[in-house]
Structure formats: C-alpha cells, structure tokens
C-alpha cells in the first residue's frame, strides 16, 4: 500500500514497515488466530481474527505515539487496516465455508470409534451426526459390559483391526492406567490417535489445560478465561498501551487544569487515595481526584446523592467521572485494569461478602476503571440490596465470559454514556 501511494520505500517508513511485521508476530503469538480446530465455529474464527487485528492496531498506534518526530500517514494506516481487515476476513470466511462443504461431501473426514460403558448414554454420536462439517464419521460404538471390563483392550483391538480407524474416543471414567498404556501402544502401532473424553458438563468452566508436574499430567479446570496466561498477557498489553495513550494524550494537559480547579475550590490535597480490594483479595492504594471536603468518614461512609461533604467542583467531577482519571496510573502500575469489576473500600468488601452470595468471585481478576455493571448504568452509590445483587451478577458474568472484544465494547459503551451525561 505504501509503495502504491508513494512509489518507493524510504525512511522513516522502513522502520515502521519492520515494526508492523514484528508487531504482527507478537499479536499472533498472544491471540493465536491460527489455532483452529475441526470444531471451531465461524464466529470464533472471526473473533480471533478481529482480536489479532485490534491487538496489532494498538501496538502500531503505540509506536506512532512514541515516534512523534516523524509524521506517518494516517491515510496509509487507514488503508492498511481497512484492506487487511477485509482481505483476512474474506479469506477466513471463504476457507471456513469451503472446508465445511468439503467435509459434508465426505472428504477430509476422520473415522472414529466411541468406547463407553454398556449402560452409558451415547452423547457424541447424535451431536456428530448433526455436525457433518466437523468431518467425523462414527465408524462404530463399542459398549463394554461390566462383566468384560478386564477385557476392554482385547475388545477394542478386535473391533478396530482391519478397519480404517483414525481416532478412538475413550471415556476417562473407564481408565485403568495399565490397560490405557496398552491401548495407546496398540493405537500408535496402528496409527490411531486416542482421545480421552471427560464428562465435565456439570462444572462451570470455559477451558481445559493439561499441565505436567514431573511425570504426572494434571488437568486444570479454568473457571475464568483470564486464568489463561495468553489472555492475561493480551489484557495487560492492552491496559499498558491504552493507559499510556490516555496519560499522554489526555491527562498531560487536562490533569493540571483539574488540579487547579480542585485546589481553588476547597482546602486539602488534589488527590484522594484509599485502600481498596484488588485481585485475590489483596489491598492496594486507589487514586482519585479529591471530590469532598477533607473529613474523617471517607474510609467508612460511602458518598450518597446530595452528600454535604461533596464540593462544587467535586460534584462536576463525579457526574462526568473525571475524578477516576488518576486510576490510569493504577492501571499502568498493574494494580488495576481498564475494564473490570469496580474496587470497593475494604469495609464494604467485608460487609458485601457477608450479604451477597459469590461476591468474592469478583476478585479473581483485577478491578477496573469501568466495568460491565457501570456500562449498564450501575455506578455510584449502592443504596439498596437489589442494585448490589444486580451489579455483582453483571460483574460475575464479565469475569466468566471475558474476551478482548468484550473489553472494547464496554469501553465504547462507557464513553457513550459519559458523553450523553447518563
């Protein structure tokens, strides 16, 4: 695109071109857009593509901020991302739809054998039958009677020999470690893959990971997406880049003006700091612009509507959420995130955890400057129990359903609400 527009490459765009490619490698390593399985849906693929492009855009824009001595073409960046988004999306959609049709026609398929207890319900066959685009053909279902459990390997071997079998789905409830080792040995010699099926549908989790501790494989049940280190790294990079952009582009000139207004309005410090509950129930110093007259109840009594402690400037800061701006430094320090459940003062954490079921689950992740509850109108005073329960419910939904695009949407909704004055 640059060559098409300018006819040649020349500094400083050569360094930008190099950085763009390095940034793509970093963004792809974090978001893993190429990690596609047979069961991956078109929606999940489009989400992964959008995530890597947004991550790449943030990294490139951060480079742009720190290289202000050079004037990079905004038109070029717009052309690049518009073209990249359209081309990659078109390619991914076309490829995904083509491979689905290819598998429906009977190509690129895998013959599988399902092993289960005689009395066990066949859960996979009906599902696979409804999803021919996955490319799985159930060659046969082997039901093992209780009286023949010790002959499981022999039964499987006799059923699979001479058949074109690609994979064996074996229930983890039937695992006998000696017999499993023998089954794997037979499968490897026959070029068959073994998959262990664990029926954990009754557990609320979004991901599974196998970790090796010595020679022992341990299954980790991820109760939240942010238990995954890739997602943590993605969110942390976004927090750093976004907070730097806000600090450099907004706070560098706005904060001195607000500080003067706070100082002229009433006696006391410009900033107010308070111990609040963070991730894993650890406390941290949360910073805000001071909106109240100096008082002894600030750590015990929550601000209420028409609170006499609030100054005139403080009322404006609270209504516009400008008092929260110093928390971008908390984000940069790693105590908070841009998006997450709002942190409470320590006294409220103790009180609310005793009143509201699952309240402490909010603290599995870092607290945020804004969150899903705030973007839905639950901000400020928690003046009744029903509001508190709804706020916690939204916080828990966010914790258990986090995605990078979810963060972007919450930020967009929050900014829209602030501009509307709602």
TILUM-122243 format. One record per residue (C-alpha): x, y, z; residue number from 1; residue in one letter. Coordinates in Angstrom, 1 decimal, padded with zeros to 4 digits. Layout:
// residues N
[atom [X, Y, Z], NUM, 'A'];
...
END
This chain:
// residues 422
[atom [000.0, 000.0, 000.0], 1, 'X'];
[atom [002.8, 002.4, 000.8], 2, 'X'];
[atom [004.6, 001.6, -002.4], 3, 'X'];
[atom [001.3, 002.1, -004.3], 4, 'X'];
[atom [000.8, 005.5, -002.7], 5, 'X'];
[atom [004.4, 006.9, -002.7], 6, 'X'];
[atom [006.2, 004.8, -005.4], 7, 'X'];
[atom [009.2, 003.9, -003.1], 8, 'X'];
[atom [010.1, 003.0, 000.4], 9, 'X'];
[atom [012.2, 005.5, 002.4], 10, 'X'];
[atom [013.0, 006.4, 006.0], 11, 'X'];
[atom [011.2, 006.6, 008.4], 12, 'X'];
[atom [008.7, 004.2, 006.8], 13, 'X'];
[atom [011.2, 001.4, 006.5], 14, 'X'];
[atom [011.4, 001.3, 010.4], 15, 'X'];
[atom [007.6, 001.3, 010.5], 16, 'X'];
[atom [007.4, -001.5, 008.0], 17, 'X'];
[atom [009.8, -003.6, 010.1], 18, 'X'];
[atom [007.8, -002.8, 013.3], 19, 'X'];
[atom [004.5, -003.7, 011.6], 20, 'X'];
[atom [005.8, -007.2, 010.8], 21, 'X'];
[atom [007.3, -007.7, 014.3], 22, 'X'];
[atom [004.0, -006.4, 015.9], 23, 'X'];
[atom [002.0, -009.0, 013.8], 24, 'X'];
[atom [004.2, -011.8, 015.1], 25, 'X'];
[atom [003.7, -010.6, 018.7], 26, 'X'];
[atom [000.0, -010.1, 018.3], 27, 'X'];
[atom [-000.4, -013.5, 016.6], 28, 'X'];
[atom [001.6, -015.3, 019.4], 29, 'X'];
[atom [-000.7, -013.8, 022.0], 30, 'X'];
[atom [-004.1, -014.2, 020.4], 31, 'X'];
[atom [-003.3, -017.4, 018.4], 32, 'X'];
[atom [-005.6, -016.7, 015.4], 33, 'X'];
[atom [-004.2, -019.7, 013.6], 34, 'X'];
[atom [-005.1, -022.2, 016.3], 35, 'X'];
[atom [-008.2, -023.6, 014.5], 36, 'X'];
[atom [-009.8, -027.0, 015.3], 37, 'X'];
[atom [-012.4, -029.0, 013.4], 38, 'X'];
[atom [-015.0, -028.0, 015.9], 39, 'X'];
[atom [-014.2, -024.2, 015.7], 40, 'X'];
[atom [-017.2, -022.2, 014.7], 41, 'X'];
[atom [-017.1, -019.4, 012.1], 42, 'X'];
[atom [-018.0, -016.9, 014.9], 43, 'X'];
[atom [-015.0, -018.0, 017.0], 44, 'X'];
[atom [-012.7, -017.7, 013.9], 45, 'X'];
[atom [-013.9, -014.2, 013.2], 46, 'X'];
[atom [-013.5, -013.2, 016.8], 47, 'X'];
[atom [-009.9, -014.5, 016.7], 48, 'X'];
[atom [-009.2, -012.5, 013.5], 49, 'X'];
[atom [-010.7, -009.3, 015.0], 50, 'X'];
[atom [-008.7, -009.8, 018.2], 51, 'X'];
[atom [-005.3, -010.1, 016.4], 52, 'X'];
[atom [-006.1, -007.1, 014.2], 53, 'X'];
[atom [-007.1, -004.9, 017.2], 54, 'X'];
[atom [-004.1, -006.0, 019.1], 55, 'X'];
[atom [-001.8, -005.2, 016.1], 56, 'X'];
[atom [-003.5, -001.8, 015.7], 57, 'X'];
[atom [-002.9, -001.0, 019.4], 58, 'X'];
[atom [000.8, -001.9, 019.1], 59, 'X'];
[atom [001.2, 000.1, 015.9], 60, 'X'];
[atom [-000.6, 003.2, 017.4], 61, 'X'];
[atom [001.6, 003.0, 020.5], 62, 'X'];
[atom [004.7, 003.1, 018.1], 63, 'X'];
[atom [003.1, 006.1, 016.4], 64, 'X'];
[atom [002.7, 007.9, 019.7], 65, 'X'];
[atom [006.4, 007.4, 020.7], 66, 'X'];
[atom [007.7, 008.3, 017.2], 67, 'X'];
[atom [006.2, 011.8, 017.0], 68, 'X'];
[atom [009.3, 013.2, 015.4], 69, 'X'];
[atom [008.2, 011.5, 012.2], 70, 'X'];
[atom [004.8, 012.2, 010.5], 71, 'X'];
[atom [003.4, 008.9, 009.5], 72, 'X'];
[atom [000.5, 009.0, 007.1], 73, 'X'];
[atom [-002.9, 008.4, 008.8], 74, 'X'];
[atom [-004.4, 007.7, 005.4], 75, 'X'];
[atom [-001.8, 004.9, 004.9], 76, 'X'];
[atom [-002.7, 003.4, 008.3], 77, 'X'];
[atom [-006.4, 003.6, 007.5], 78, 'X'];
[atom [-005.8, 002.0, 004.0], 79, 'X'];
[atom [-003.7, -000.7, 005.6], 80, 'X'];
[atom [-006.1, -001.8, 008.3], 81, 'X'];
[atom [-009.2, -001.5, 006.1], 82, 'X'];
[atom [-007.5, -003.6, 003.4], 83, 'X'];
[atom [-006.1, -006.1, 005.9], 84, 'X'];
[atom [-009.4, -006.5, 007.7], 85, 'X'];
[atom [-011.4, -007.0, 004.5], 86, 'X'];
[atom [-008.8, -009.4, 002.9], 87, 'X'];
[atom [-008.2, -011.5, 006.0], 88, 'X'];
[atom [-011.9, -011.8, 006.9], 89, 'X'];
[atom [-012.8, -012.7, 003.3], 90, 'X'];
[atom [-010.1, -015.3, 003.2], 91, 'X'];
[atom [-011.0, -016.8, 006.5], 92, 'X'];
[atom [-014.8, -016.9, 005.8], 93, 'X'];
[atom [-014.2, -018.4, 002.3], 94, 'X'];
[atom [-011.8, -021.0, 003.6], 95, 'X'];
[atom [-014.0, -022.0, 006.5], 96, 'X'];
[atom [-017.1, -022.3, 004.4], 97, 'X'];
[atom [-015.2, -024.2, 001.7], 98, 'X'];
[atom [-013.7, -026.8, 004.1], 99, 'X'];
[atom [-017.1, -027.3, 005.8], 100, 'X'];
[atom [-018.7, -028.1, 002.4], 101, 'X'];
[atom [-015.7, -030.3, 001.5], 102, 'X'];
[atom [-016.3, -032.3, 004.7], 103, 'X'];
[atom [-020.0, -032.5, 004.1], 104, 'X'];
[atom [-019.3, -034.1, 000.8], 105, 'X'];
[atom [-017.3, -036.9, 002.6], 106, 'X'];
[atom [-013.8, -035.6, 002.2], 107, 'X'];
[atom [-011.2, -034.7, 004.8], 108, 'X'];
[atom [-013.0, -036.9, 007.3], 109, 'X'];
[atom [-011.8, -038.9, 010.3], 110, 'X'];
[atom [-013.2, -042.4, 011.1], 111, 'X'];
[atom [-013.7, -042.6, 014.9], 112, 'X'];
[atom [-014.7, -045.3, 017.4], 113, 'X'];
[atom [-016.6, -044.4, 020.5], 114, 'X'];
[atom [-016.0, -046.6, 023.6], 115, 'X'];
[atom [-018.4, -046.4, 026.6], 116, 'X'];
[atom [-020.0, -048.4, 029.4], 117, 'X'];
[atom [-022.8, -050.7, 028.4], 118, 'X'];
[atom [-025.3, -048.6, 030.4], 119, 'X'];
[atom [-023.9, -045.2, 029.4], 120, 'X'];
[atom [-025.8, -042.8, 027.1], 121, 'X'];
[atom [-024.2, -042.2, 023.7], 122, 'X'];
[atom [-023.7, -038.5, 023.8], 123, 'X'];
[atom [-021.3, -037.9, 020.9], 124, 'X'];
[atom [-022.9, -039.8, 018.0], 125, 'X'];
[atom [-026.1, -037.7, 017.8], 126, 'X'];
[atom [-024.1, -034.5, 018.1], 127, 'X'];
[atom [-021.6, -035.5, 015.4], 128, 'X'];
[atom [-024.5, -036.6, 013.2], 129, 'X'];
[atom [-025.8, -033.1, 013.3], 130, 'X'];
[atom [-022.4, -031.6, 012.5], 131, 'X'];
[atom [-021.1, -033.3, 009.3], 132, 'X'];
[atom [-018.9, -030.2, 008.7], 133, 'X'];
[atom [-016.7, -031.4, 011.6], 134, 'X'];
[atom [-015.6, -034.2, 009.3], 135, 'X'];
[atom [-016.1, -037.0, 011.9], 136, 'X'];
[atom [-017.7, -040.4, 010.9], 137, 'X'];
[atom [-018.7, -042.7, 013.8], 138, 'X'];
[atom [-017.4, -046.0, 012.4], 139, 'X'];
[atom [-018.8, -047.9, 015.4], 140, 'X'];
[atom [-019.8, -047.6, 019.0], 141, 'X'];
[atom [-018.2, -050.2, 021.4], 142, 'X'];
[atom [-020.2, -050.8, 024.5], 143, 'X'];
[atom [-018.3, -052.6, 027.2], 144, 'X'];
[atom [-020.4, -054.8, 029.6], 145, 'X'];
[atom [-019.5, -054.6, 033.3], 146, 'X'];
[atom [-018.5, -058.3, 033.2], 147, 'X'];
[atom [-015.9, -057.7, 030.5], 148, 'X'];
[atom [-014.2, -054.6, 031.8], 149, 'X'];
[atom [-010.9, -056.5, 032.2], 150, 'X'];
[atom [-011.1, -057.4, 028.5], 151, 'X'];
[atom [-011.6, -053.9, 027.3], 152, 'X'];
[atom [-008.4, -053.7, 025.3], 153, 'X'];
[atom [-009.0, -057.0, 023.7], 154, 'X'];
[atom [-012.5, -056.0, 022.6], 155, 'X'];
[atom [-011.3, -052.7, 021.2], 156, 'X'];
[atom [-008.4, -054.3, 019.4], 157, 'X'];
[atom [-010.7, -057.0, 017.8], 158, 'X'];
[atom [-013.1, -054.3, 016.7], 159, 'X'];
[atom [-010.5, -052.0, 015.2], 160, 'X'];
[atom [-008.2, -054.4, 013.5], 161, 'X'];
[atom [-008.6, -054.4, 009.7], 162, 'X'];
[atom [-010.8, -051.3, 009.9], 163, 'X'];
[atom [-009.7, -047.8, 008.7], 164, 'X'];
[atom [-009.9, -046.1, 012.1], 165, 'X'];
[atom [-008.3, -042.7, 012.7], 166, 'X'];
[atom [-009.2, -042.0, 016.3], 167, 'X'];
[atom [-010.6, -043.7, 019.4], 168, 'X'];
[atom [-012.7, -041.7, 021.9], 169, 'X'];
[atom [-012.2, -043.4, 025.3], 170, 'X'];
[atom [-014.1, -042.3, 028.4], 171, 'X'];
[atom [-011.9, -041.2, 031.3], 172, 'X'];
[atom [-014.2, -042.9, 033.7], 173, 'X'];
[atom [-013.0, -046.3, 032.3], 174, 'X'];
[atom [-009.3, -045.5, 032.6], 175, 'X'];
[atom [-007.2, -048.2, 034.1], 176, 'X'];
[atom [-003.7, -046.9, 033.7], 177, 'X'];
[atom [-002.1, -050.2, 032.8], 178, 'X'];
[atom [-004.8, -051.0, 030.2], 179, 'X'];
[atom [-004.7, -047.4, 028.9], 180, 'X'];
[atom [-000.9, -047.7, 028.3], 181, 'X'];
[atom [-001.5, -050.9, 026.4], 182, 'X'];
[atom [-004.3, -049.3, 024.4], 183, 'X'];
[atom [-002.1, -046.3, 023.5], 184, 'X'];
[atom [000.7, -048.7, 022.4], 185, 'X'];
[atom [-001.8, -050.6, 020.2], 186, 'X'];
[atom [-003.1, -047.3, 018.8], 187, 'X'];
[atom [000.3, -045.9, 018.0], 188, 'X'];
[atom [001.3, -049.1, 016.2], 189, 'X'];
[atom [-001.9, -048.9, 014.2], 190, 'X'];
[atom [-001.5, -045.1, 013.5], 191, 'X'];
[atom [-004.6, -044.4, 015.5], 192, 'X'];
[atom [-005.0, -041.4, 017.9], 193, 'X'];
[atom [-006.6, -041.8, 021.3], 194, 'X'];
[atom [-008.7, -039.1, 022.8], 195, 'X'];
[atom [-009.9, -039.2, 026.4], 196, 'X'];
[atom [-013.5, -038.0, 026.9], 197, 'X'];
[atom [-014.2, -036.3, 030.3], 198, 'X'];
[atom [-017.9, -035.5, 031.0], 199, 'X'];
[atom [-017.4, -032.3, 033.0], 200, 'X'];
[atom [-020.6, -030.7, 031.7], 201, 'X'];
[atom [-021.8, -030.2, 035.3], 202, 'X'];
[atom [-018.8, -028.0, 036.1], 203, 'X'];
[atom [-018.9, -024.3, 035.1], 204, 'X'];
[atom [-015.6, -023.7, 033.2], 205, 'X'];
[atom [-014.6, -022.3, 029.8], 206, 'X'];
[atom [-011.3, -024.1, 029.1], 207, 'X'];
[atom [-009.2, -027.1, 030.0], 208, 'X'];
[atom [-005.4, -027.3, 030.1], 209, 'X'];
[atom [-003.1, -030.2, 030.9], 210, 'X'];
[atom [-000.1, -029.3, 033.0], 211, 'X'];
[atom [002.8, -031.7, 033.7], 212, 'X'];
[atom [004.1, -031.7, 037.3], 213, 'X'];
[atom [007.1, -034.0, 036.9], 214, 'X'];
[atom [005.8, -037.1, 035.0], 215, 'X'];
[atom [002.3, -036.6, 036.3], 216, 'X'];
[atom [-000.3, -034.9, 033.9], 217, 'X'];
[atom [-002.7, -032.7, 035.8], 218, 'X'];
[atom [-006.0, -031.4, 034.3], 219, 'X'];
[atom [-006.5, -027.7, 035.1], 220, 'X'];
[atom [-010.2, -026.6, 035.1], 221, 'X'];
[atom [-010.2, -022.9, 034.1], 222, 'X'];
[atom [-013.1, -021.3, 035.8], 223, 'X'];
[atom [-012.4, -018.0, 034.0], 224, 'X'];
[atom [-010.9, -017.0, 030.6], 225, 'X'];
[atom [-008.3, -014.9, 032.4], 226, 'X'];
[atom [-006.8, -017.9, 034.1], 227, 'X'];
[atom [-005.1, -018.4, 030.8], 228, 'X'];
[atom [-001.8, -016.6, 030.7], 229, 'X'];
[atom [-002.2, -015.7, 027.0], 230, 'X'];
[atom [-005.4, -013.8, 027.8], 231, 'X'];
[atom [-003.7, -012.2, 030.8], 232, 'X'];
[atom [-000.9, -011.0, 028.7], 233, 'X'];
[atom [-003.2, -009.7, 026.0], 234, 'X'];
[atom [-005.3, -007.8, 028.6], 235, 'X'];
[atom [-002.1, -006.5, 030.3], 236, 'X'];
[atom [-000.6, -005.2, 027.0], 237, 'X'];
[atom [-003.9, -003.5, 026.1], 238, 'X'];
[atom [-004.0, -001.9, 029.6], 239, 'X'];
[atom [-000.5, -000.6, 029.2], 240, 'X'];
[atom [-001.0, 000.8, 025.7], 241, 'X'];
[atom [-004.4, 002.3, 026.4], 242, 'X'];
[atom [-003.4, 003.9, 029.7], 243, 'X'];
[atom [-000.2, 005.4, 028.1], 244, 'X'];
[atom [-002.4, 006.8, 025.3], 245, 'X'];
[atom [-004.8, 008.4, 027.8], 246, 'X'];
[atom [-002.0, 009.7, 030.1], 247, 'X'];
[atom [000.0, 011.2, 027.2], 248, 'X'];
[atom [-002.9, 012.4, 025.0], 249, 'X'];
[atom [-005.4, 013.5, 027.7], 250, 'X'];
[atom [-004.0, 013.7, 031.3], 251, 'X'];
[atom [-000.9, 015.6, 030.3], 252, 'X'];
[atom [-002.9, 018.7, 029.7], 253, 'X'];
[atom [-006.2, 018.1, 031.4], 254, 'X'];
[atom [-004.9, 016.9, 034.8], 255, 'X'];
[atom [-003.1, 020.3, 035.6], 256, 'X'];
[atom [-006.4, 022.1, 034.9], 257, 'X'];
[atom [-008.5, 019.8, 037.1], 258, 'X'];
[atom [-005.8, 020.0, 039.8], 259, 'X'];
[atom [-006.0, 023.8, 039.9], 260, 'X'];
[atom [-009.9, 023.7, 040.0], 261, 'X'];
[atom [-009.8, 021.2, 042.9], 262, 'X'];
[atom [-007.2, 023.3, 044.8], 263, 'X'];
[atom [-009.1, 026.6, 044.3], 264, 'X'];
[atom [-012.4, 025.1, 045.3], 265, 'X'];
[atom [-011.5, 023.8, 048.8], 266, 'X'];
[atom [-008.6, 023.2, 051.1], 267, 'X'];
[atom [-006.9, 019.9, 051.0], 268, 'X'];
[atom [-004.8, 017.7, 048.7], 269, 'X'];
[atom [-005.5, 017.4, 045.0], 270, 'X'];
[atom [-005.6, 013.6, 045.1], 271, 'X'];
[atom [-007.5, 011.3, 047.3], 272, 'X'];
[atom [-006.1, 007.8, 048.0], 273, 'X'];
[atom [-007.9, 005.0, 049.7], 274, 'X'];
[atom [-007.2, 001.3, 050.4], 275, 'X'];
[atom [-009.4, -000.9, 048.2], 276, 'X'];
[atom [-009.7, -004.6, 047.5], 277, 'X'];
[atom [-007.8, -005.8, 044.4], 278, 'X'];
[atom [-007.2, -009.1, 042.7], 279, 'X'];
[atom [-007.0, -012.2, 045.0], 280, 'X'];
[atom [-008.4, -010.0, 047.9], 281, 'X'];
[atom [-005.1, -008.1, 048.1], 282, 'X'];
[atom [-005.5, -004.4, 049.0], 283, 'X'];
[atom [-003.9, -001.5, 047.1], 284, 'X'];
[atom [-003.9, 002.3, 047.1], 285, 'X'];
[atom [-006.6, 003.5, 044.7], 286, 'X'];
[atom [-006.2, 007.1, 043.5], 287, 'X'];
[atom [-008.8, 009.7, 042.6], 288, 'X'];
[atom [-009.2, 013.4, 042.3], 289, 'X'];
[atom [-010.5, 014.7, 045.6], 290, 'X'];
[atom [-014.2, 015.5, 045.4], 291, 'X'];
[atom [-015.0, 016.0, 049.1], 292, 'X'];
[atom [-014.1, 018.4, 051.8], 293, 'X'];
[atom [-011.4, 016.7, 054.0], 294, 'X'];
[atom [-013.4, 014.6, 056.5], 295, 'X'];
[atom [-012.8, 011.6, 058.9], 296, 'X'];
[atom [-015.6, 009.4, 057.4], 297, 'X'];
[atom [-014.1, 009.0, 053.9], 298, 'X'];
[atom [-012.9, 005.4, 054.6], 299, 'X'];
[atom [-016.1, 004.4, 056.4], 300, 'X'];
[atom [-019.1, 006.1, 054.8], 301, 'X'];
[atom [-019.9, 005.9, 051.1], 302, 'X'];
[atom [-020.8, 009.1, 049.2], 303, 'X'];
[atom [-024.5, 009.5, 048.7], 304, 'X'];
[atom [-026.7, 011.7, 046.5], 305, 'X'];
[atom [-026.6, 015.3, 047.7], 306, 'X'];
[atom [-023.9, 014.4, 050.2], 307, 'X'];
[atom [-022.9, 017.6, 052.0], 308, 'X'];
[atom [-019.3, 016.5, 052.0], 309, 'X'];
[atom [-019.0, 016.9, 048.2], 310, 'X'];
[atom [-017.6, 020.1, 046.9], 311, 'X'];
[atom [-019.0, 022.1, 043.9], 312, 'X'];
[atom [-016.1, 021.0, 041.7], 313, 'X'];
[atom [-016.3, 017.5, 043.1], 314, 'X'];
[atom [-019.9, 017.3, 042.1], 315, 'X'];
[atom [-018.9, 018.1, 038.5], 316, 'X'];
[atom [-016.0, 015.6, 038.6], 317, 'X'];
[atom [-018.3, 012.8, 039.9], 318, 'X'];
[atom [-021.0, 013.5, 037.3], 319, 'X'];
[atom [-018.6, 013.4, 034.5], 320, 'X'];
[atom [-016.4, 010.5, 036.0], 321, 'X'];
[atom [-013.3, 012.8, 035.6], 322, 'X'];
[atom [-012.4, 012.1, 039.3], 323, 'X'];
[atom [-011.5, 008.5, 038.2], 324, 'X'];
[atom [-008.8, 009.6, 035.7], 325, 'X'];
[atom [-005.8, 009.2, 038.1], 326, 'X'];
[atom [-006.7, 005.5, 038.2], 327, 'X'];
[atom [-005.0, 005.1, 034.8], 328, 'X'];
[atom [-001.7, 005.4, 036.8], 329, 'X'];
[atom [-003.1, 002.4, 038.9], 330, 'X'];
[atom [-003.6, 000.6, 035.6], 331, 'X'];
[atom [000.0, 001.4, 034.5], 332, 'X'];
[atom [001.3, 000.2, 037.9], 333, 'X'];
[atom [-000.6, -003.1, 037.5], 334, 'X'];
[atom [-003.0, -002.8, 040.4], 335, 'X'];
[atom [-006.0, -002.2, 038.2], 336, 'X'];
[atom [-007.2, -002.9, 034.6], 337, 'X'];
[atom [-009.0, -000.5, 032.3], 338, 'X'];
[atom [-012.1, -002.9, 032.4], 339, 'X'];
[atom [-013.1, -005.0, 035.4], 340, 'X'];
[atom [-015.3, -005.0, 038.5], 341, 'X'];
[atom [-015.1, -001.7, 040.3], 342, 'X'];
[atom [-013.0, -001.9, 043.5], 343, 'X'];
[atom [-014.7, -001.3, 046.9], 344, 'X'];
[atom [-013.3, 000.1, 050.1], 345, 'X'];
[atom [-012.1, -002.6, 052.5], 346, 'X'];
[atom [-015.1, -002.0, 054.9], 347, 'X'];
[atom [-017.6, -002.6, 052.1], 348, 'X'];
[atom [-015.8, -005.7, 050.8], 349, 'X'];
[atom [-016.2, -007.3, 054.3], 350, 'X'];
[atom [-019.9, -006.2, 054.5], 351, 'X'];
[atom [-021.0, -007.1, 051.0], 352, 'X'];
[atom [-019.2, -010.5, 051.0], 353, 'X'];
[atom [-021.4, -011.5, 054.0], 354, 'X'];
[atom [-024.6, -010.3, 052.3], 355, 'X'];
[atom [-024.2, -011.3, 048.7], 356, 'X'];
[atom [-023.6, -014.9, 047.5], 357, 'X'];
[atom [-020.4, -015.4, 045.4], 358, 'X'];
[atom [-019.4, -011.7, 046.0], 359, 'X'];
[atom [-015.7, -012.6, 046.4], 360, 'X'];
[atom [-015.6, -014.2, 043.0], 361, 'X'];
[atom [-015.3, -010.7, 041.6], 362, 'X'];
[atom [-011.8, -010.6, 042.9], 363, 'X'];
[atom [-010.5, -013.4, 040.7], 364, 'X'];
[atom [-009.4, -010.6, 038.3], 365, 'X'];
[atom [-008.0, -007.1, 038.6], 366, 'X'];
[atom [-010.6, -004.4, 039.4], 367, 'X'];
[atom [-011.3, -001.9, 036.6], 368, 'X'];
[atom [-011.8, 001.8, 036.0], 369, 'X'];
[atom [-015.0, 000.8, 034.3], 370, 'X'];
[atom [-016.9, -002.5, 034.0], 371, 'X'];
[atom [-019.9, -004.2, 032.6], 372, 'X'];
[atom [-022.1, -003.1, 035.5], 373, 'X'];
[atom [-021.0, 000.6, 035.0], 374, 'X'];
[atom [-021.7, 000.4, 031.3], 375, 'X'];
[atom [-025.2, -000.8, 032.1], 376, 'X'];
[atom [-025.9, 002.1, 034.4], 377, 'X'];
[atom [-024.9, 000.6, 037.8], 378, 'X'];
[atom [-022.5, 003.2, 039.1], 379, 'X'];
[atom [-022.0, 005.3, 042.2], 380, 'X'];
[atom [-024.0, 004.6, 045.3], 381, 'X'];
[atom [-025.2, 001.1, 046.1], 382, 'X'];
[atom [-028.3, 002.3, 048.0], 383, 'X'];
[atom [-030.3, -000.9, 048.0], 384, 'X'];
[atom [-029.7, -004.6, 048.1], 385, 'X'];
[atom [-031.3, -005.4, 044.8], 386, 'X'];
[atom [-029.0, -002.9, 043.0], 387, 'X'];
[atom [-026.0, -004.5, 044.7], 388, 'X'];
[atom [-027.1, -008.0, 043.6], 389, 'X'];
[atom [-027.5, -006.9, 040.0], 390, 'X'];
[atom [-024.2, -005.2, 040.0], 391, 'X'];
[atom [-022.5, -008.4, 041.3], 392, 'X'];
[atom [-024.3, -010.5, 038.8], 393, 'X'];
[atom [-023.0, -008.4, 035.9], 394, 'X'];
[atom [-019.5, -008.5, 037.4], 395, 'X'];
[atom [-019.5, -012.3, 037.6], 396, 'X'];
[atom [-020.9, -012.5, 034.1], 397, 'X'];
[atom [-017.9, -010.4, 032.9], 398, 'X'];
[atom [-015.4, -012.5, 034.9], 399, 'X'];
[atom [-016.7, -015.8, 033.4], 400, 'X'];
[atom [-017.2, -014.5, 029.9], 401, 'X'];
[atom [-014.2, -012.2, 029.3], 402, 'X'];
[atom [-013.0, -011.6, 025.7], 403, 'X'];
[atom [-010.8, -008.9, 024.3], 404, 'X'];
[atom [-013.7, -007.6, 022.1], 405, 'X'];
[atom [-015.9, -007.6, 025.2], 406, 'X'];
[atom [-013.5, -005.1, 026.8], 407, 'X'];
[atom [-013.6, -002.9, 023.7], 408, 'X'];
[atom [-017.4, -002.9, 023.7], 409, 'X'];
[atom [-017.6, -002.0, 027.4], 410, 'X'];
[atom [-015.1, 000.9, 026.9], 411, 'X'];
[atom [-017.2, 002.1, 023.9], 412, 'X'];
[atom [-020.5, 001.9, 025.9], 413, 'X'];
[atom [-018.9, 003.7, 028.9], 414, 'X'];
[atom [-017.6, 006.6, 026.7], 415, 'X'];
[atom [-021.0, 006.8, 025.0], 416, 'X'];
[atom [-022.8, 007.0, 028.4], 417, 'X'];
[atom [-020.4, 009.7, 029.7], 418, 'X'];
[atom [-020.9, 011.8, 026.6], 419, 'X'];
[atom [-024.6, 011.5, 027.0], 420, 'X'];
[atom [-024.3, 012.6, 030.6], 421, 'X'];
[atom [-026.2, 009.5, 031.8], 422, 'X'];
END
